Amino acid sequence: MLYSVHTDAAVSVTETPVQSAICEPSTGGSVSADDEEITIKGYAYSGGGRGIVRVDLSLDGGKTWFNPELNTNSELFKS
């Protein structure tokens, strides 16, 4: 059975919201407060063909935020 699609009543989905995750340190992991630099690894996907231009990161549950340096030189980012 074929269903008729009413395109005038449907919303076109052309972009997805930013999706991201922190992969390292892992959930429950810890870092030393004495460290001057901490490497945090993860990913972000923007959809719509646009790249990630900024990441907001909080280390205190959202009380304060900062923009870490991004490394986008990986081959993974090339289409």
C-alpha positions in Angstrom: 0.0 0.0 0.0 1.4 3.4 -0.9 0.7 6.5 1.2 0.3 9.9 -0.2 2.7 12.5 1.2 1.3 15.9 1.7 4.5 18.1 1.2 2.6 21.3 1.9 1.8 20.1 5.5 5.3 18.8 6.2 8.3 20.7 7.6 11.5 20.3 5.7 14.4 19.1 7.8 17.5 20.5 6.2 19.8 21.1 9.1 20.6 19.3 12.4 21.6 21.0 15.6 25.2 20.7 16.8 25.9 17.4 18.4 29.0 16.9 20.6 30.6 14.8 23.2 33.7 14.7 25.4 35.5 11.4 25.1 38.6 12.0 27.3 38.9 12.2 30.2 36.1 9.6 30.4 33.1 9.9 32.6 34.2 9.6 36.2 37.8 10.3 35.3 39.8 13.0 37.0 42.6 15.4 36.3 45.0 17.1 38.7 44.2 20.7 39.8 48.0 21.2 39.7 48.2 20.6 35.9 48.8 23.8 34.0 47.4 22.3 30.8 44.8 19.6 30.3 44.0 17.8 27.0 40.3 17.2 26.5 39.3 15.1 23.5 35.9 14.8 21.9 34.0 15.6 18.8 31.4 18.0 17.4 29.2 17.8 14.3 27.4 20.9 13.1 25.3 19.6 10.2 24.3 21.9 7.3 27.9 21.8 5.9 29.2 24.3 8.4 32.3 23.7 10.5 32.6 24.1 14.2 33.9 27.6 15.0 33.8 27.6 18.8 33.5 25.2 21.7 32.2 26.4 25.1 33.6 24.4 28.0 32.8 24.5 31.7 34.9 22.7 34.4 32.6 23.7 37.3 29.2 22.5 36.3 28.3 25.5 34.2 29.1 28.3 36.7 31.8 29.7 34.4 32.6 29.0 30.7 35.6 29.4 28.5 36.6 28.7 24.9 39.4 26.2 24.6 41.9 26.0 21.7 40.5 23.7 19.0 42.6 21.2 17.0 40.9 20.9 13.6 44.0 19.7 11.6 43.0 16.0 11.6 42.3 14.1 8.4 39.0 13.2 10.0 37.7 16.7 9.3 38.3 16.6 5.6 35.5 15.7 3.3 
